[in-house]
Amino acid sequence: MVRHTESYYIVVPKRADGLQPLHAVYSKHCLPAIKRVINQDKLKVTGFYKGLKTLEIPEDVIKSFDPEVKMFINVNTRSDLEQISSY
């Protein structure tokens, strides 16, 4: 993903259920757009993407690194943690 940052400002994995912005790589060129949406109190992580050169990494590429796509599992509770510990 990092290799693509010379050509793109945002490199983000995309699954069938949507983008994974917390696993994305962002160029420092995104900072003005990020500041703009924060100043507008728009706090959705992908809120600054529009108009920026973005590469979406498709799920088939993700699966070549992680066939079961476990890297995006949310861990919010002790139960979630116990569940992933059994993997």
N, C-alpha and C positions, 0 to 999 in steps of 0.2 A: 504494500500500500504506500509506503513511504517513497518508493521509487517514482510513483506517479505524481507526487506533489510538485514536481517541476512544471508539469503541464496543467495541473488542476489545483484549485484552491481548497476543494473539499474532496476527500476520498472516503466514501462511506459504504459499509456493507449493507446489502438489501436482501431481506428474506421475503417470503410470501406474505408475511404479516406486516411488512413495512421496513423502513430504514432503521438502522441501529446506530444512531448518532453518538452514543456514548463510546462506541468503538471506532469512531472515525478519526481520520488524521486531518488536521486543519492547518492551512498556511497562515502566517501572520498577516497576510493580505485580507483576511476575514475580519480583522479587528475593527475597522470602521463600521462595517455592517453589524457586527455584534454590539458595539456601543450604541448604534442607532436604535436597534430594537430594544435594548435594555432601557434606554432613555424614554422609549415609548411604553414602557412597562409591559412589553410583550416578551414573555420569558420562556416560551416554547423553544427547546433546543434547536429545532430546525427552522425557527422563525426568520433567520437571517440568510437562509440558503438561496432564496430567489435572486436570480441575476448573477450568481457566482458560478464560475466554471466548476462543475461537479461531476465526479466519476462515481457511479454506483457499481459496487462489486456484486455481481449476481450470486445467487445462492449456490449454483453449481460450482463456482470457484471456491466459495466458502467451504463447501462439502469436500473439496479436494484436500483441505487442511484439517477439517473436523467433520468426518462423515455423519456423525449424529447431531451436529450443530449444538453441542453442549456449551460452547463458549458464550452463548447469549442468555443462559438461564439466570433469572432474577433470584437473588437471595435477599429476602426481606424479613424473614422470620427464622426462628430456631428450627422450625419444622422444615423449611426450605433448605437450610444448611444440612440438616440430618439426611434429607432426601439426596442431595448431591454428594454427600459423603459416601453413599453406598455405590456410586458409579465407579 
